[in-house]
């Protein structure tokens, strides 16, 4: 769901000599000016990244590291230092040459402050030296003091249209991004030296946590916990030898440690390549007065050989995953089911190149929302989606060109971190003193799981959003990868600068309106008029935060907000100004909202932290719009962790869709997405008359799902279509089970489709003992964004790296990809002996100009597979496919086109289930399909049933002459000459 875009911004970490990148001078055709020294004069400012505001209690680290026991020595705290860190160059570092090369960086938990370290300059709050010292600093901010503040001219709440149909607007995004960072001014940060801690046993790794510093020592191998402040007993340190931990192998040492605060879980990697899930234990003494173990751990990654040794680790709290980077460059992903050691392996992610090409892994990190995994290698980098679909990478880069342009971000990544809530990633290359910031475009589903965001394929960029316009263009245009089908919109500078980063974006089902929400407040945009509406009163804007999602009901925006200790649903009209007094309706709730989702024509589902699902009706009367609560369902004892629910919807029976809304909660089947599991809850009534729910897991590793009944009606193929031949109106009325009630999901590999969700519901009750109906699988080599039902395609994106020799920088762009899903669905139905359903479904797509091509792909795929596998006659699918295709007028042409695109060895298998080529030739000639008949001449010749004097060739040549098809006459003459030149 993440695609790197554009060229990265680069910042120097020092004010000394300029970077070594190649500079191309252009005088635009004029005479060159006298040569001057291109070097900047002393004291010229170099662009640096300023930190956003942060309070002192926000400045803490989730940093990586390991620790070991030893004697601690503390030096007295010094006086406050200046806001800029002092530089001290050691003699050893001076002898090494490049003392300004960055060797590491970290970001604070709040994301507002990050720090770097070189061999000579320490600008971090916690660092360990090669001689076993920990040098710590404390950072303090003044809520009023500013070292820089930008001033903007107030442009009001109206904004003129600014868009680009050609794709990503890099220039606008860069300007707005800088404005967002500097809007409130750069807050003054004072760096105060705190203490130096000497660890005699040597330091391997260290973790700076909220309450303590955890250090892994070397000799002896142990864990030492140093509290920032003494506890009630005055004790400040505690130590445990690794050899005394029964769950860890002896004679090992810690080589990597990571702690995840939301999961309260640490992961250690030891020198023997194993990975352990660790939890800190509380309590000081056991009953026998012996020291209690400080940690409890479980080994979940055990390497089979040296290639599988763990070297890096990343924790994904959003999806309960742990990723272990191995020494061969692969990434093993594990699912954390509980804290008792049940951590099975989910999948293995592999880079597209060998370990020799990529080099060792140096950096591994999940995005803040958990949807993207970034891996840095010695000679490149790679991204994957949360469940394994490969994304962008730099392994296709021309290293000679990148080296001449000094683009270290392409040649290897040694460290980095995500910023802007995942909208950007900051990278550190090898042997580089610069910081590279790579921008990301991500699906809006990552920030706001909404049916409209899936059906309309909205992309969120650091300073705006992009809307796919393929829904409004002809069918063939939508399938073109070269056509610019993206509408790029810039978020107003005033809102972006005050509320960056943007956390959620949502589009309306009709594609007319878009709403965005940042740190505070919200704004919305009309695609037709190209105008924004924002809060005129900044105090009103800053009083609430959107948390729980947004959605549109016609022209009304519904937002789940938190304002202080109040949790509300607010309704704003697009036709009115944005201010509290103009809110159409405010609904108070007793608990924070997790997610909201529209359902049907006027229903709204609201799920809260109290584990309760509320059902509202959006009641629009004249100019007023209200929310009416008509029912609620409590899931106590069913859903154990409400915050882990990513999305929720429900399915009503056909008779209830237009029935009494008060009865919806009693008959609705609830479907929700928790972590990566799609779960179905079906209601039933006990003997006592109480409502209970039967729960079953529909699928695992689900990145997103889409119920087509929740999508806009215009995305259905059952509109404005003619009735199928030989089909009565009564049977046509029952055809909409085809795709309008389908369930689609993406599992990181294939698009999975249940053609009729009612089949899933009928198989769900556990007492029936039924297995799930087999879904159709659509294999894809790109990341899918959405199925376009009316066009019969799945479309998505893939990233391309662009390098040009006439430009001294590389850039990344994404291209639109499409895939016909009709062949896979038809094949699935035919393989399950459901030919009537396949016939009905295909008739609704026969108006597409590429419908015959879709049928040809179906035949081609089945033929290739059966030629290789040679199934028995009773298991062969090819006869059913040919029988199905014979009901279409283009059948003869489909067969002959397939023969032209397959090997000769496949022809015998194909014509084993067909009439003879001679009969097909005669039928084509009788129907006037002369070119098709010419194709069968080639088949007759291949089967040695045609001679140069054959009557078939003469008859076809004479017929082509009568029809004045001179192009076919020319081709037949060439064919005749090839047979007999005499």
N, C-alpha and C positions, 0 to 999 in steps of 0.2 A: 504493500500500500504506500510505499515511499519511492519516489523517483528523484535522484539528484538532477538539478537543472542549472543551466548557465555556467559561467566561469566563476570560480571562487574568488572572494575578496581576500587580499593578502595584507597583513599588518606586520611591520617590523617591531620586534621586541626590544630594540635598543635605539638610541639616538646617534649611533656612530655611523660608520660607512654604509652607503646604500647597498641594497641587495644586488646580487650578481646577475640579475636577469638581463636578457638582451634587449636593447632599446633601439627601435627603428625610428629614425628622424624623417619627417616629411615636411616639405615647404609648399605643398599644394601647387606646384608648378611655378613658383616664384623663384627668384635668385636666392641662393642660400645666404644666410647672414654670416658675418665673420665668425670663425670658430671661437668658441669660448669653452671654458672649463665646465663640463657637464655636472661635475660633482656639486652637491649642495654645499653652501658655505657653512662654516661652523655655526652651530646654534640653530640651524633650520629645523623646525618641528617635523617629526616623523609621525604618521598616523598611528595612533594606539587605540586600543579598545577601552573605553571607559566602563566602569561598573555601574549597574543600576542601583537604586537605593536599597538599603538593607538595614535592619535594626540589629543591635549587637547580639541579641539572642538568636538571630537567624544564622549567624556565621559559625558553622560547624561543618565537619567533613564526614563524608561517607567514603573516604579514601580507601585505597587498596594497600595491603601490606601484610607483613608477618612479624612475629615477635619472639623473644627468648629471654630467659631469666638472667639476672646479673645484678651487680651492685649499682645503685643509682646515686648520682651526685648532682645537686642542684645549685645553680648560681643565683645570686640575689637579683631580683627584678630591677631593671634599669629605668631611667626616666623616659618619658614618651619620646618617640622618634618623630622625625618629620614625615609628612604624608608620603614621600617618595622613599623607597628602601635604599639604604646606603649600600655602596658597592665596596667589596673587599676582594681583591685578587690575590690568591695564594701563589707562592712561588712555583708550586707544582703545576697549578693550572696555567700560569703564564708560560711555562715551558711547553705546554701542550699545543700552543698556537691559538686555535679558535676558542677563546674563553667565553664567547657569547652564544655558543651553540646551545639551544634548548634541549634539555635531556629529560624533562618531565613537566607535567602540568596537572592541576586538579581544579575542580569547581566546588563551591559550597553547596550545601543541600538546598538552599533557597534558590540557587541558580543566579544570584545577583552578583556574586564576586567569584573570580577565578584567579589562580596564581600560577606562576611559572618558576622554574628553577634552572639555572645554568651551573657550570662548574665553579663559577666565582660569585654569582649573585643569588642570594637566597631571598625570594619574595613569596614564601609560603608560610602558613601558620604552623606547619608541622613538617619537619624534614629530618632524615637520618643521614649521617655522613659515613664515609668509608672507614673511619676509625672508631665506629661504635658510639657516636654521639647523636642524641636527638636535640635539635635546636628548635625551640618552639617560640612562636610569636602570638600575640593577641591583637585582634583587629577591632577598632571601635569607630563608630560613625556618629557624626553630629546630625541630628534630624533637620537642622536649619542650614548649616554651612554648605556652600556649593563652591566648587572650583571652576565650574563652567555652567552657564545656563543659556539656552537658545531662546530667541524671541520670534514669535510668529504673528503674522498679520491675520486678524480674525476674518475668516471668509464666510462665516455664518454656517447654517445647516444645509444649504443647497449647494450642490456640486455638479458641475457640468459633466457631460459624458466623456469618458476617457477609456478607450478600449483598444484592443489589438486582436484582429481575427487571425493573425499570423502565428499565434502561439504566445509564448511567455514573454512578458515585457520586462526585460532584465534591467533596463535603465531606470524605469519608474520604481521598481522594487528596491533597488539599491539606495536610491535617494530617500525613500520612505523609511527604509530600515534604519539608516543612520539617524533620521529624525526621531524615530521611536526610541532609540537608545538615549538620545541626548535631550529629550523633551523636557523632563523635569529637572534637568541639570545634572551634572556629575557630582554626586555627593562626596564630600570629603571623607577619606578613610585614613585614620591614624594607625600606623603600625607600631606596636609597642613590644620591645623585646621582653620575653617572659622568663625563660629559663633554658639551661642546657642540662640535659640528662645523659649521663655517661652510662653505657651498658657494657660492663667488662666482658660479658659472654659473647659479644658481637651481635649485630642486628641483621636479621635476614629480611623481615618485613614488619610493617607496623600498620595498625588500624586506629584512627582517631574517631572514637564514638562519642555519644552524648555525655556519658558519665566517666569514661575512663579511656586510657590509652592502652591498647593491646599490642604487645611486642612479642615477636617470635625471635628467640635467640638462637645462636649457632652452636656454641660449645659451653655448656651442654645444651642439647635440643630441648627447649622448654617454652612455656607460655607464661609471660609476665603481664599482669594487669595493674596498671598504675592509674589510680583515681585522680581526677583533676583536683578534687578537694577531699580531705580525709573523711571517713565515715564517722558514725556516732562513737565508735570505740577509739577513734584516733588513728586507725590503721589506714594506710594509703596504698599499699602494694600487696599483691598475692601472686603466688607462683605455683606452677604445676609442671613437672617434667613430662615430656611426651612418653617416656618409658613407663610411666605410671598410669597412662590412659589405656585401659584394657581393650578399647575398641579401635585403636590405631596400631599399625604394625611397628615393631621395634626397629631401631637403627634407621630411622627415617628423619627427615627434617622438613620444615614447612618452606615451600617455594612460592606460594601464592595464596593470598587471602582476600576475600571480598565479604562485605556485610551488607545486607539489605534491611533497611529500617522498617518498611511496611510489613514485611513477612517476619521480622525479628529472627532472621536466619543468616548464618554465615556459611561460607564454603571455603574449605581449605584444600589445597593441592600439595601433596607431599612429594619428596624426591623420588619415590618409586612410581610416580605417575598416577597414583590413586587420588580420587576426589571424595571428600567427606562433607556431609551436611551437618552443621554444628549449631547447637543452641547453648547459650550461657545459662548456667544454673545459679540460683540464688541460695543464700544460706551459708553460714561459715563453718559449722561443725556438725558432725554426725553425733548419734547418741553415745558412741564410744569415745568421743572427744578427739577422734582422728580427723585430720583435715578432709573436708568434703571435696569431691572433684569439682573443678570450676566449669567444665564443659561436658556435654554429652553429644556424641556424634555417631553417624552411620555412614559406612562406605557405600557409595552407589555407583562409582565408576572405577572399574578394575581393568587395567589395560591387558590385552591379550599378548601384545608384543611391544617393542620399542616404538613402533609407529603410532600406537594408541596412547602413549603417555600424555597425561593432561598437562597443559602449560598455561592456559588462560581460562578464566571463568567469568560468566555474566549471569546475573539473576534477573528474571522477569517476574515481578510481583503481580502484574496485571493478569497474566495467564498462568501463574504458578509453574514456571519453567526454570530450569537451570541449564545453561549452555556451557559445555566443556570444550575448549579449543585444544586439539590434539597436536602432537609433534609432527604429524604428516600433513597438517593444514586443514584437516576435516574438523567439523564441529558436531559433537554428539549432544543432542537435546534430550533432557529428562523431564518428566512430569512429577511435580511434588504433590502426592496425593494426601499426605498427612505428615506429622512431625515424628512418627514412629519408625521412619526408615523406609516407607513404601514409596520409592522413587524409581519407577520403571523407565526404561529408555523409550523415547517417542520416535526419533528419526535421526538420521545422519545427514548433515549438509556438507556438500563437497564443492569446492571452488572449480571453475571451468578449466583450470590448468593444473599441471602436475606440481608436486612439492618443490621440485628442482626449479620450476619457473617462478612460483610464488614466494619461495623462501619461508622462513619460520614465521609463525604467528606472533605478533607483538601487542595487539590491542583487540579487545572484544567488548562490545557494549550494546545493550538494548536501548531503543529510544524510550523516552519517559512514558509514553502510552503503551509500550510493549509491542507495537505492531511491526517494528523493523529491527533487524540485527545487523550491526556494522562490525566487520572484521578487518583489521589492518595487518598487512604482511610486510616482510622486508622489501618486497618488490611490487607492491600494489595493494589494492583494497577491494572489498566485496560486500554487497548487501543482500540480505534475504528477507522475505516476509516472515511473519511470526511462525508459520508452519511450513516454511521451506521453499517457497517459490523464489528463484533467483531474481535479483534486481540488477542494479547498475554495478559496474566494476571497472577497474583501470587496467586490467591485464591485456586489453586490446591496444593499449597506447604504444606509440612508436617511441621507445626509450631514447633513441638518439636525438629525435626532435625535442622531446621533453627535456633532455639534458642540456641541449643547446639553449633552450628557453629558461633553464633553471626552474622548472616546475617540479619541485620536490614532492608535492602532494600526489603526483601521478606515479612516482617511482618507489614509493614506500611510505608507510605510516607507522610511527613508533608509539604514538599516544594520541589521545583526543577525548572529547566529551561532547554531549549534546547540549545545545542552548536554545532559548526561545521556545521551550516546551516541545522540542523536537522539530522545529521548523528549520533549524540549521545544525550542522555538526562542525566543531572546530577540530582541525587536524594539525598534527606536528609531524613533519617529515624527518628523515634521517639527515644528520649533519646540517641542520637548518636553524637559523635564528629568527625565522618568520613563522607567523601563525596564519593558517589558511582556513577560511570559513566557507563551507560548501552549503548552498541553500537546497532545500528539499521541497518538492511538491508532494502532497499526500492526499489520499482520499478523505473527503469530509466525513466519511463513516467513522474514521478513527477518533474524531472529536465529538461527533454527534451521530449516533446510530439511528438513522431515520429512513423509512421506506423511500422517501423522495430523494434523499442523497444517493441511494443505490440506483434508483430508476433513472435519475437525471445525471448521474456520474459527475458530481461536483468535486473539483480539486481545490485544495487549500494551499496557498503559497505564503511565504513570510509576510508579504505586504498586500495580499489580495486573494482573489480566487479566480478559477477558470471554469467555464461552463461548456459542456459538450453540446454542439448544435447539430449533431448528426440525426437527431430525431426529426428535424424540420427540412431535411434535404431529400432528393430522390434516392431510391434504393441503391443504385450503382454508385452514386456520389458518396454515400455513407460507407461503402466498402473500400473506397480509395484511400490508400495510406498517404498519398501526396497532397490531398486537399486539406486546407487549413479549416478545421472544424471546431476550433476552440475560441471562445470569447473571453478575453482577459479583462478583469475589472480591478481597478486600484481602490483600496480602502481609503477614505478621506484622511488626509494628513493629520488633522486635528485629533480625530479619534484614535488613529494608529499611534501617534506619538504619546498620547496619554495612557493608553490601555494595552499597548503591546506587551506580551505576545497575544495574538488572537487564538483563543482556545477552541471555539466551535463555530461552524458555519452550517447553515441549513437552507435548502431551496424549497420552494413550494412545489406541490405535485404537478401543477400546470406549467411550471418553469418560468413564472413571471416575476417572482420576488425572491430575494435572498436576504437573510439576516446573519449578522456576525456578532460575536461576543468575545471581548477580551478579558482583561483582569477585572474590570468593572463595567457595568452598563451594557448597552448594546446599540446597534445601528442597523438600518435595513435599506435595501436598494431595489429599485424598479428596473428590470431589464428593458422594458419597452421605452421608458422615458429617459433612462440613463441617469437618474437623479437619486441622491442619498438623502436620508433623514437621520439626524443625530440629535441628541439632547442639547438644547441651547443652554440649560443650566447644568454646569459641571458638578454642582453639589448633588443634584438629583441623580446624575449619572453615576457618581461614586458611592451612592448609598446602597447599591445592591450588586450582587454578582450572580451571573447565570450559572447555575449548577444543577444538573439534572436534565439538560437538553432543551431544545426548542423545536417547534413545528409550526406549519401554516395550516389554517383552515380558510380557504379562499383568500381574501385579502387581510385576514386577521392573523397576527402573530401571537402564538401562545408560548410563553417562556416560563421555565421553572427557575425561580430565583431564591436567593438567600439574602436577607437584609437584617443584619445583626443577629438576633435570636429568633427571627421570624422566617417561616418557610411558606412561599406563596407561589401560586400560578397567576401570572399577569397576562392580560390580553390587550394588545395594542393594534390599532387599525392603521393600515398603510396610508389611508386617506387623511389621517389627522397627524398633527405634529406630535413629536415624542416628548412628552412631559407627564408627570404623575397625574395631573388633573385631567388628562385626556385618556387615561387608561379606561378601556371599555368595561373591565371587570377584574377584580382581585379576589382570588380564592385562597384563604388561609388553610394551612395544613399543620398538623402537630409534629411532623418529623421531616427531616431532609428528604428531598426527592432524589431517587436514583436515576430514573429514566421515565420519559413520557413517549407515547406512541399513538398516532391517529389510527383509527380502525373503522372501516366502512365509510359511510357518507358523513356521519356527524358524531361518531363516538371518539372518546379520548380515554386512553388507558394511562394511569399514573401509578407507578410503583415506588414505595417509600422504604426508608430504613426500618420501619416498624414491621416489615415483611407483610405488607398489606397492599393489595392491588385495588385501586379505586376505578370505578367506571363512571365517566361523566358523559353527558350529552351536551354538545355545543348547540345552544338554542338561540337562533337568530330571528328576532322579530323586529321588523322595520329597521331602525338604525341602531338598535341595542343588541348586544351579544352577551349572553350569560352562560355560565357553566352550571349544569344541573347534575347533582350526584344521584345516580339511580341504582348503584349497587357497589359492593365491595367483597373481596375474597381475602381471607387471612391464610397465609401459607406457613403458619407456625408448625414446626416439626417436619416440614416438607422441604423448604429451602433453608439450608443451615446458615449460609453466609450471604445475606442480601446485598452487601456492597459488591460482590463478585458478579452480580447479574449485569450483563452488558446490554441486553435488549429483551423486550417482551412483546408478545402479540397474542392474539387468540383467533380461533376458528369457530365460526357459528355454523350450525346446520342450515341447509337451504331454507327450511321452513321458518327458521328463527331470524333470518337476515332482515325480514320485513315484519317481524312480530313485535311483541311488547318488549321494549328495552329493559323493563324491570326483571324479565326472566332470563336475560342474557347470561348473567353470572352463574345461573343454575345449569345451563346446558353448554356453555362455551368450553372448548378444549384449549388450554393455555399452552403456548409454546414459548420457551425462553432460552436465552443463550447465556450460559454461565461458564466463565473461562473459555475453553474451547469446546464445550459440550453443548449440543442442541438437545434440549429435554422437552418432552411432551407430558402434560398433565391432563388426564381425562377424568371428567366428573362421573360419579355414580352415587346412588342413594342406598344407604344401609337399610337393614330391616327396621331400624328405629326411626327411619325417615331423615337421617342426617346426611349431609353432603360430604363425600370423601373423594380424594383424588388418587388415581393410579398413575405412578410415574415410571416412564421408560426413557432411556437415552436413545435418541434417534441417530446421532452421528457424533464422531469425535473429530478433533483438530479442525473445527469450523472457524474460518476467519470472518465470514459474514453469511447471512442467509437472506432470502427474499421470498415472501409469499406473494404470488402474482395477484391475488385478490386484493392486496393492499396497494398495488400499483395503480397509476392512472389508467382509466379505461382506454385512452388513446394508444396505449402500448399493447393492446390486444389485437391478435390477428383475426378476430371474429367480428370485425366491423367493416361495413361497406364491401362485403364480398358477396359474390353471387352464389346461389345454391349449387351444390355439386350435382353432376349429372346423375340421373336415376336415383335421386334422393328426395324423399317426401319432406314437406315442411315439418311434419311431426318428428321425424328422425333428426332433422337439422336442429331442432330446438334442444336436443339432448347432446349436441356435439361439443358444447362449451366446456365439458369436462376435460377436453384435450389439453389446453395449456392455461386457461384462465384460472384453474384451480391447482396449478402446479407449484411445487416447492423446489427452489433452487438454492444450492449452497456451494461454497468453494472451500476445499480442504487443504489448500496449499499445493495441490498437484493437479487435480481434475475438477471440472465443474460437474457436480452431481445433481441429478434431476429426478424427482418423483413426478411423473406426468399428472397424476391425480392424487392430491393430498388426502382425499377420502380413503384411498387404499391404505395410507399410513394410519389413519384414525381407526379403521376397521381392524387393523392388526395390533393395535396398541394394548388393549386390556391384557394384563399378564395371565389372568385365569383362562384365557382362550388358548394360551400356549402357542400362538402363531409367530412365525418369524416375520421380520420386516419385508415388505415387497421389495424386490430387487430394483434399484434405481438405474437410470441410464447414466453412463459415464462419458463425459466429453473431454478428451485429452487436449491440453493446450500447452503451447510453448511460450506463452506470455502471461502476464497477470491480467485476469479478466476484471472489468469494472462492472459490467451489467449486461444482461441479455436484452436484446431488442426484439421483442416477440413479433412485432408486425413486420420486421425485416428478415426474421429467421437467422439472426447472427448474434454471436457473443463478441463484444468488442472490449479491448483493453489497451494497455500501453507497454512499451519496452523502451529502455534507455540506450542511447547511442552516444559514443564519445567522438567528438569532432576535432581533428587536428589538421591545420593547414600550414603550409610552408610560408605563405605570404602574411600570416598573422602570428604574432609571438606569444600566443596563449591558446590553450585548449578550452573547450566548453562541452557541456553535456546538454543533450536535448532528448525529449521523448517523442516517439512516433506512435501513431495509432495503428493498432492491429485488429483484424476481424477474423472470425472463424464461423463457418456455417454450422449451426447446431442441428439442422434438420436431418442430415444423414445419420447422425448418432441416435436421434430419437426414433426415427423410422426403423433403424436396425434393431434397436432394443425392443420395439413392439413386435416386429416380425419374429425375432428370436424367442419371444414368449407366446407365439402362435396367436397374436392379436392383430390379424390382418385387417379386420374392419376398422379398428382404431387408427391404424396406419393410413388406410385409404381416406378416412374422414379428415385426418390431420393434414395430409398432403394436399387435399383439394383446396384448403384455405390458403395455401401458399403458391398455388399455380399461377397467380397473377404476377409473381416476381419474375423479372427478366432473367434471373440466374437459377430458376427452379429446375430446368433440365440439367444444369450443371450439378446441382445438389443431388439429383437422382443418379447421375453418372458417378459422383463420388461414392455414393452408397454401393453401387455395383463394383466399383474399382476396389474399395476397401475389403469387401467380402470376398471377392475373387482372389486377391493377393493372399489373404489369410488361408483360404482353403487350398490354394495351390501349394502352400508351404506345409500345412498340417495334414492334408489328405484325410478329412473325416469320413466316417462311414456314411452310406447312403441315407440311413435314418437320422443321422445327426447333422447332415449337411444343411446349411442355411441358404446356399446359393439357389436351389430350386424355388424356395419360397420368395426370394428377392426377385428372381426373374418373372415369376408368376405375378408378383405385385407390380412390377414395372410394365408388364404387358397391358395393363389397364390404361396406360397413358398414350396419347397420340404420338409422342416423341420416342416411343420405345425403340423403334428400329434405329433411329439416329443415336440413341444412348448406347446401344450395343456396339455399333460400328465405331463410335468415338472412343469407347473403352478399349476396343482392340488396338486402336492406333497408339494408345498410351500404355500398353502392357507388353511384356515379353512374349515371344512366340510360344514358349512353353505353357503359357496360361490359356492359349486359345483352345487347346484340346479340352481342358477342364470346362471352359465356358460353353463351348458348343456341344458338350455332352448332354446338357439340359435344354438345348435349343433346337428348333428345326434346322434342317441342313442349310448351309450358306446359299445354296441354289434357291431354296424356297424363300429365304429372306430377300434375296436379290429380286426375285419375281414380285414379291409383295411390295418392295420399295418402288419398282418400276411401275407397278399398277397404280400406286398412290401418287405418282408424279414426283417422288423424291429422288431426282436423278443423281445428285451428289452422294446421297446415302447409298444408292445402288452402286455407284462407282467405288465406294468403300468396300462393299462386299465382293467386288471383282478381285481386290487384293487378297481377301481371305480365300476365295476360290483358287487363286493362283498359288497361294501358300500351301493349300491342301492338295495341289497338283490336280485340280479339277478343271483347269482352264488352259486352253492352248491359244496360239496366236490367231488361229482361224475360227475361234469359238463364236458361236452364234450370239452369246451374251454380250460380248464386246461390240459386235457389229450392231446389234439392236440398240444398245445404249448410245452408241455414237450417232446413229441415225436419229434417235429420239432427241438427243441434245442438239442436233442440227435443226430439227423441226422447231424446237423451242428457242432456237437462236441463242443458246447458252454457249458462246464461243470460248469462254474460259474453261468450261468442262471439256469441250472438244479438244482444246490444246492439251489439257492434262491427259486425256485418253490417248491422244496421238503420241505423247511422250511415253506413256505406258506401253503402247504397242511397239514403239521403236526399241524399248528396253527388252521386250520379249524376243523380237526378231528384227535385227537391223537390215536384213535383206528385203 
